[in-house]
Amino acid sequence: MKKAIYAYTPLCGTCQVAGKMLDVAEELVCNVEIERVNLNYAKELAEQYQIESVPCLILLEGELVVDKIYAFQSVPYLIARLRDL
């Protein structure tokens, strides 16, 4: 199963917008499981994946990090990236 981890913090305004964009993209791309993680409670995840800023979408194939997306750009962009995974 292809997987993505969406890392955010609740007080980040950009994260709120990115989360809504990701909700729409997730509805249209069925073959990717997206886990949402509040980094305020998951510091070890931030260290493990070397997350530099939020929001961050980590694309995984198995346990292998394929890419990290920091600039969400648009819903069509997210859909394309998730489908390419």
N, CA, C and O atoms as CSV, one atom per row, in Angstrom:
chain,resi,resn,atom,element,x,y,z
A,1,MET,N,N,0.844,-1.193,0.000
A,1,MET,CA,C,0.000,0.000,0.000
A,1,MET,C,C,0.883,1.248,0.000
A,1,MET,O,O,1.850,1.345,0.755
A,2,LYS,N,N,0.539,2.162,-0.831
A,2,LYS,CA,C,1.246,3.434,-0.873
A,2,LYS,C,C,0.727,4.304,0.266
A,2,LYS,O,O,-0.458,4.272,0.600
A,3,LYS,N,N,1.624,5.072,0.850
A,3,LYS,CA,C,1.264,5.830,2.039
A,3,LYS,C,C,1.884,7.215,1.990
A,3,LYS,O,O,2.945,7.422,1.401
A,4,ALA,N,N,1.199,8.159,2.622
A,4,ALA,CA,C,1.727,9.507,2.788
A,4,ALA,C,C,1.486,9.924,4.231
A,4,ALA,O,O,0.498,9.528,4.848
A,5,ILE,N,N,2.392,10.719,4.753
A,5,ILE,CA,C,2.236,11.271,6.095
A,5,ILE,C,C,2.140,12.784,5.957
A,5,ILE,O,O,3.038,13.427,5.414
A,6,TYR,N,N,1.036,13.345,6.455
A,6,TYR,CA,C,0.845,14.791,6.434
A,6,TYR,C,C,1.216,15.323,7.814
A,6,TYR,O,O,0.512,15.065,8.790
A,7,ALA,N,N,2.304,16.056,7.895
A,7,ALA,CA,C,2.784,16.622,9.151
A,7,ALA,C,C,2.378,18.092,9.223
A,7,ALA,O,O,2.600,18.860,8.287
A,8,TYR,N,N,1.779,18.465,10.351
A,8,TYR,CA,C,1.267,19.822,10.517
A,8,TYR,C,C,1.350,20.228,11.988
A,8,TYR,O,O,1.674,19.413,12.851
A,9,THR,N,N,1.057,21.484,12.254
A,9,THR,CA,C,0.807,21.957,13.611
A,9,THR,C,C,-0.512,22.727,13.568
A,9,THR,O,O,-0.801,23.392,12.573
A,10,PRO,N,N,-1.313,22.648,14.623
A,10,PRO,CA,C,-2.653,23.242,14.584
A,10,PRO,C,C,-2.683,24.770,14.487
A,10,PRO,O,O,-3.661,25.323,13.984
A,11,LEU,N,N,-1.659,25.457,14.944
A,11,LEU,CA,C,-1.657,26.918,14.896
A,11,LEU,C,C,-1.089,27.479,13.599
A,11,LEU,O,O,-1.043,28.696,13.420
A,12,CYS,N,N,-0.661,26.615,12.704
A,12,CYS,CA,C,-0.092,27.023,11.415
A,12,CYS,C,C,-1.230,27.291,10.426
A,12,CYS,O,O,-1.959,26.374,10.049
A,13,GLY,N,N,-1.376,28.549,10.010
A,13,GLY,CA,C,-2.437,28.903,9.062
A,13,GLY,C,C,-2.271,28.227,7.715
A,13,GLY,O,O,-3.247,27.775,7.118
A,14,THR,N,N,-1.044,28.156,7.237
A,14,THR,CA,C,-0.771,27.487,5.964
A,14,THR,C,C,-1.129,26.009,6.052
A,14,THR,O,O,-1.605,25.423,5.080
A,15,CYS,N,N,-0.901,25.406,7.220
A,15,CYS,CA,C,-1.240,23.989,7.417
A,15,CYS,C,C,-2.748,23.767,7.290
A,15,CYS,O,O,-3.185,22.749,6.753
A,16,GLN,N,N,-3.535,24.711,7.779
A,16,GLN,CA,C,-4.989,24.573,7.696
A,16,GLN,C,C,-5.450,24.586,6.243
A,16,GLN,O,O,-6.297,23.783,5.852
A,17,VAL,N,N,-4.901,25.488,5.451
A,17,VAL,CA,C,-5.241,25.549,4.026
A,17,VAL,C,C,-4.758,24.286,3.317
A,17,VAL,O,O,-5.493,23.692,2.527
A,18,ALA,N,N,-3.525,23.881,3.601
A,18,ALA,CA,C,-2.957,22.680,2.981
A,18,ALA,C,C,-3.769,21.440,3.347
A,18,ALA,O,O,-3.965,20.556,2.513
A,19,GLY,N,N,-4.239,21.375,4.585
A,19,GLY,CA,C,-5.051,20.240,5.021
A,19,GLY,C,C,-6.353,20.141,4.242
A,19,GLY,O,O,-6.785,19.045,3.885
A,20,LYS,N,N,-6.981,21.284,3.978
A,20,LYS,CA,C,-8.221,21.289,3.188
A,20,LYS,C,C,-7.948,20.861,1.750
A,20,LYS,O,O,-8.734,20.124,1.155
A,21,MET,N,N,-6.832,21.325,1.196
A,21,MET,CA,C,-6.455,20.913,-0.164
A,21,MET,C,C,-6.213,19.406,-0.203
A,21,MET,O,O,-6.619,18.727,-1.146
A,22,LEU,N,N,-5.554,18.894,0.822
A,22,LEU,CA,C,-5.254,17.471,0.887
A,22,LEU,C,C,-6.530,16.645,1.039
A,22,LEU,O,O,-6.622,15.547,0.491
A,23,ASP,N,N,-7.518,17.162,1.778
A,23,ASP,CA,C,-8.811,16.472,1.910
A,23,ASP,C,C,-9.445,16.248,0.543
A,23,ASP,O,O,-9.934,15.157,0.252
A,24,VAL,N,N,-9.435,17.280,-0.295
A,24,VAL,CA,C,-10.017,17.185,-1.636
A,24,VAL,C,C,-9.234,16.186,-2.483
A,24,VAL,O,O,-9.823,15.336,-3.149
A,25,ALA,N,N,-7.909,16.289,-2.456
A,25,ALA,CA,C,-7.065,15.378,-3.241
A,25,ALA,C,C,-7.260,13.933,-2.792
A,25,ALA,O,O,-7.288,13.019,-3.617
A,26,GLU,N,N,-7.394,13.730,-1.486
A,26,GLU,CA,C,-7.563,12.376,-0.940
A,26,GLU,C,C,-8.863,11.732,-1.426
A,26,GLU,O,O,-8.910,10.524,-1.659
A,27,GLU,N,N,-9.906,12.531,-1.579
A,27,GLU,CA,C,-11.188,12.014,-2.079
A,27,GLU,C,C,-11.061,11.487,-3.507
A,27,GLU,O,O,-11.762,10.552,-3.893
A,28,LEU,N,N,-10.170,12.085,-4.283
A,28,LEU,CA,C,-10.037,11.734,-5.697
A,28,LEU,C,C,-8.958,10.693,-5.979
A,28,LEU,O,O,-8.917,10.125,-7.071
A,29,VAL,N,N,-8.094,10.439,-5.013
A,29,VAL,CA,C,-7.021,9.446,-5.175
A,29,VAL,C,C,-7.230,8.380,-4.104
A,29,VAL,O,O,-6.954,8.608,-2.926
A,30,CYS,N,N,-7.717,7.225,-4.519
A,30,CYS,CA,C,-8.141,6.201,-3.562
A,30,CYS,C,C,-7.035,5.250,-3.125
A,30,CYS,O,O,-7.169,4.595,-2.091
A,31,ASN,N,N,-5.955,5.156,-3.877
A,31,ASN,CA,C,-4.971,4.104,-3.612
A,31,ASN,C,C,-3.828,4.533,-2.692
A,31,ASN,O,O,-2.823,3.829,-2.589
A,32,VAL,N,N,-3.969,5.676,-2.024
A,32,VAL,CA,C,-2.926,6.153,-1.117
A,32,VAL,C,C,-3.544,6.397,0.261
A,32,VAL,O,O,-4.527,7.126,0.395
A,33,GLU,N,N,-2.950,5.778,1.273
A,33,GLU,CA,C,-3.378,5.995,2.653
A,33,GLU,C,C,-2.641,7.223,3.185
A,33,GLU,O,O,-1.412,7.285,3.132
A,34,ILE,N,N,-3.397,8.202,3.699
A,34,ILE,CA,C,-2.775,9.422,4.219
A,34,ILE,C,C,-2.970,9.480,5.729
A,34,ILE,O,O,-4.096,9.502,6.226
A,35,GLU,N,N,-1.860,9.505,6.441
A,35,GLU,CA,C,-1.870,9.615,7.900
A,35,GLU,C,C,-1.582,11.066,8.263
A,35,GLU,O,O,-0.640,11.667,7.745
A,36,ARG,N,N,-2.389,11.623,9.148
A,36,ARG,CA,C,-2.191,13.005,9.588
A,36,ARG,C,C,-1.538,12.995,10.972
A,36,ARG,O,O,-1.984,12.291,11.878
A,37,VAL,N,N,-0.476,13.788,11.118
A,37,VAL,CA,C,0.276,13.789,12.371
A,37,VAL,C,C,0.519,15.223,12.836
A,37,VAL,O,O,1.113,16.031,12.122
A,38,ASN,N,N,0.050,15.519,14.044
A,38,ASN,CA,C,0.313,16.803,14.684
A,38,ASN,C,C,1.732,16.737,15.258
A,38,ASN,O,O,1.988,15.973,16.189
A,39,LEU,N,N,2.639,17.523,14.715
A,39,LEU,CA,C,4.041,17.459,15.139
A,39,LEU,C,C,4.274,17.959,16.558
A,39,LEU,O,O,5.337,17.716,17.130
A,40,ASN,N,N,3.299,18.652,17.134
A,40,ASN,CA,C,3.438,19.040,18.537
A,40,ASN,C,C,3.507,17.809,19.436
A,40,ASN,O,O,4.064,17.867,20.532
A,41,TYR,N,N,2.943,16.700,18.974
A,41,TYR,CA,C,2.917,15.461,19.754
A,41,TYR,C,C,3.775,14.364,19.133
A,41,TYR,O,O,3.728,13.221,19.587
A,42,ALA,N,N,4.547,14.682,18.120
A,42,ALA,CA,C,5.335,13.650,17.427
A,42,ALA,C,C,6.713,14.192,17.040
A,42,ALA,O,O,7.098,14.151,15.872
A,43,LYS,N,N,7.437,14.689,18.014
A,43,LYS,CA,C,8.777,15.247,17.751
A,43,LYS,C,C,9.710,14.203,17.140
A,43,LYS,O,O,10.547,14.528,16.298
A,44,GLU,N,N,9.561,12.935,17.573
A,44,GLU,CA,C,10.425,11.873,17.051
A,44,GLU,C,C,10.194,11.650,15.558
A,44,GLU,O,O,11.125,11.306,14.829
A,45,LEU,N,N,8.955,11.846,15.102
A,45,LEU,CA,C,8.660,11.709,13.675
A,45,LEU,C,C,9.362,12.814,12.881
A,45,LEU,O,O,9.904,12.570,11.803
A,46,ALA,N,N,9.344,14.025,13.428
A,46,ALA,CA,C,10.020,15.148,12.769
A,46,ALA,C,C,11.513,14.870,12.634
A,46,ALA,O,O,12.119,15.189,11.611
A,47,GLU,N,N,12.095,14.281,13.657
A,47,GLU,CA,C,13.520,13.943,13.606
A,47,GLU,C,C,13.776,12.782,12.653
A,47,GLU,O,O,14.719,12.814,11.863
A,48,GLN,N,N,12.927,11.752,12.731
A,48,GLN,CA,C,13.101,10.559,11.892
A,48,GLN,C,C,13.094,10.912,10.411
A,48,GLN,O,O,13.934,10.431,9.650
A,49,TYR,N,N,12.144,11.752,10.003
A,49,TYR,CA,C,12.006,12.107,8.590
A,49,TYR,C,C,12.686,13.432,8.242
A,49,TYR,O,O,12.579,13.904,7.110
A,50,GLN,N,N,13.375,14.024,9.197
A,50,GLN,CA,C,14.096,15.287,8.995
A,50,GLN,C,C,13.192,16.356,8.384
A,50,GLN,O,O,13.536,16.980,7.380
A,51,ILE,N,N,12.041,16.554,9.003
A,51,ILE,CA,C,11.080,17.550,8.537
A,51,ILE,C,C,11.620,18.938,8.867
A,51,ILE,O,O,11.946,19.233,10.017
A,52,GLU,N,N,11.711,19.782,7.846
A,52,GLU,CA,C,12.313,21.105,7.988
A,52,GLU,C,C,11.299,22.192,8.317
A,52,GLU,O,O,11.641,23.185,8.960
A,53,SER,N,N,10.055,22.014,7.881
A,53,SER,CA,C,9.010,22.992,8.163
A,53,SER,C,C,7.654,22.327,7.944
A,53,SER,O,O,7.561,21.225,7.402
A,54,VAL,N,N,6.612,23.023,8.377
A,54,VAL,CA,C,5.252,22.537,8.157
A,54,VAL,C,C,4.509,23.551,7.313
A,54,VAL,O,O,4.810,24.744,7.367
A,55,PRO,N,N,3.541,23.094,6.534
A,55,PRO,CA,C,3.119,21.706,6.359
A,55,PRO,C,C,4.131,20.905,5.541
A,55,PRO,O,O,4.901,21.453,4.752
A,56,CYS,N,N,4.102,19.599,5.758
A,56,CYS,CA,C,4.979,18.696,5.013
A,56,CYS,C,C,4.209,17.422,4.682
A,56,CYS,O,O,3.575,16.825,5.553
A,57,LEU,N,N,4.266,17.018,3.437
A,57,LEU,CA,C,3.658,15.761,3.005
A,57,LEU,C,C,4.788,14.828,2.609
A,57,LEU,O,O,5.515,15.084,1.649
A,58,ILE,N,N,4.929,13.740,3.361
A,58,ILE,CA,C,5.985,12.764,3.111
A,58,ILE,C,C,5.384,11.627,2.303
A,58,ILE,O,O,4.433,10.984,2.747
A,59,LEU,N,N,5.927,11.377,1.125
A,59,LEU,CA,C,5.437,10.310,0.254
A,59,LEU,C,C,6.296,9.076,0.462
A,59,LEU,O,O,7.521,9.138,0.363
A,60,LEU,N,N,5.644,7.945,0.754
A,60,LEU,CA,C,6.351,6.707,1.071
A,60,LEU,C,C,5.931,5.571,0.154
A,60,LEU,O,O,4.764,5.454,-0.221
A,61,GLU,N,N,6.894,4.740,-0.197
A,61,GLU,CA,C,6.617,3.442,-0.810
A,61,GLU,C,C,7.202,2.433,0.150
A,61,GLU,O,O,8.420,2.287,0.246
A,62,GLY,N,N,6.328,1.730,0.866
A,62,GLY,CA,C,6.792,0.884,1.956
A,62,GLY,C,C,7.345,1.791,3.040
A,62,GLY,O,O,6.650,2.693,3.509
A,63,GLU,N,N,8.577,1.563,3.438
A,63,GLU,CA,C,9.235,2.413,4.437
A,63,GLU,C,C,10.169,3.441,3.798
A,63,GLU,O,O,10.775,4.251,4.499
A,64,LEU,N,N,10.282,3.409,2.484
A,64,LEU,CA,C,11.205,4.282,1.758
A,64,LEU,C,C,10.564,5.638,1.458
A,64,LEU,O,O,9.475,5.704,0.888
A,65,VAL,N,N,11.245,6.714,1.842
A,65,VAL,CA,C,10.766,8.063,1.538
A,65,VAL,C,C,11.050,8.352,0.071
A,65,VAL,O,O,12.203,8.369,-0.360
A,66,VAL,N,N,9.977,8.580,-0.692
A,66,VAL,CA,C,10.100,8.891,-2.111
A,66,VAL,C,C,10.315,10.390,-2.300
A,66,VAL,O,O,11.115,10.810,-3.136
A,67,ASP,N,N,9.591,11.196,-1.512
A,67,ASP,CA,C,9.707,12.649,-1.630
A,67,ASP,C,C,9.077,13.308,-0.414
A,67,ASP,O,O,8.288,12.694,0.304
A,68,LYS,N,N,9.438,14.571,-0.192
A,68,LYS,CA,C,8.806,15.409,0.823
A,68,LYS,C,C,8.330,16.675,0.123
A,68,LYS,O,O,9.098,17.335,-0.577
A,69,ILE,N,N,7.075,17.002,0.317
A,69,ILE,CA,C,6.488,18.188,-0.312
A,69,ILE,C,C,6.232,19.235,0.770
A,69,ILE,O,O,5.543,18.963,1.753
A,70,TYR,N,N,6.782,20.420,0.585
A,70,TYR,CA,C,6.564,21.528,1.514
A,70,TYR,C,C,5.653,22.591,0.897
A,70,TYR,O,O,4.905,23.252,1.617
A,71,ALA,N,N,5.708,22.761,-0.419
A,71,ALA,CA,C,4.871,23.737,-1.126
A,71,ALA,C,C,3.737,22.980,-1.811
A,71,ALA,O,O,3.955,22.310,-2.820
A,72,PHE,N,N,2.534,23.086,-1.266
A,72,PHE,CA,C,1.415,22.290,-1.765
A,72,PHE,C,C,0.852,22.814,-3.084
A,72,PHE,O,O,0.183,22.061,-3.793
A,73,GLN,N,N,1.091,24.042,-3.429
A,73,GLN,CA,C,0.779,24.670,-4.715
A,73,GLN,C,C,-0.705,24.675,-5.061
A,73,GLN,O,O,-1.327,25.738,-5.053
A,74,SER,N,N,-1.294,23.509,-5.368
A,74,SER,CA,C,-2.702,23.455,-5.778
A,74,SER,C,C,-3.232,22.041,-5.597
A,74,SER,O,O,-2.460,21.097,-5.432
A,75,VAL,N,N,-4.549,21.900,-5.630
A,75,VAL,CA,C,-5.161,20.568,-5.535
A,75,VAL,C,C,-4.744,19.692,-6.723
A,75,VAL,O,O,-4.370,18.539,-6.508
A,76,PRO,N,N,-4.793,20.192,-7.972
A,76,PRO,CA,C,-4.348,19.348,-9.089
A,76,PRO,C,C,-2.892,18.880,-8.937
A,76,PRO,O,O,-2.558,17.756,-9.312
A,77,TYR,N,N,-2.038,19.738,-8.393
A,77,TYR,CA,C,-0.640,19.356,-8.154
A,77,TYR,C,C,-0.570,18.199,-7.156
A,77,TYR,O,O,0.155,17.228,-7.378
A,78,LEU,N,N,-1.318,18.301,-6.064
A,78,LEU,CA,C,-1.318,17.232,-5.057
A,78,LEU,C,C,-1.865,15.931,-5.630
A,78,LEU,O,O,-1.323,14.857,-5.368
A,79,ILE,N,N,-2.931,16.025,-6.405
A,79,ILE,CA,C,-3.507,14.827,-7.031
A,79,ILE,C,C,-2.469,14.156,-7.921
A,79,ILE,O,O,-2.299,12.938,-7.867
A,80,ALA,N,N,-1.781,14.935,-8.733
A,80,ALA,CA,C,-0.762,14.381,-9.632
A,80,ALA,C,C,0.358,13.717,-8.843
A,80,ALA,O,O,0.801,12.626,-9.202
A,81,ARG,N,N,0.822,14.357,-7.773
A,81,ARG,CA,C,1.909,13.785,-6.969
A,81,ARG,C,C,1.477,12.489,-6.285
A,81,ARG,O,O,2.252,11.534,-6.217
A,82,LEU,N,N,0.243,12.453,-5.780
A,82,LEU,CA,C,-0.249,11.235,-5.123
A,82,LEU,C,C,-0.456,10.107,-6.131
A,82,LEU,O,O,-0.168,8.947,-5.834
A,83,ARG,N,N,-0.947,10.440,-7.305
A,83,ARG,CA,C,-1.144,9.408,-8.343
A,83,ARG,C,C,0.179,8.866,-8.862
A,83,ARG,O,O,0.266,7.694,-9.226
A,84,ASP,N,N,1.211,9.708,-8.901
A,84,ASP,CA,C,2.533,9.280,-9.375
A,84,ASP,C,C,3.265,8.399,-8.374
A,84,ASP,O,O,4.254,7.750,-8.713
A,85,LEU,N,N,2.779,8.381,-7.158
A,85,LEU,CA,C,3.453,7.621,-6.099
A,85,LEU,C,C,3.469,6.136,-6.380
A,85,LEU,O,O,3.999,5.362,-5.583
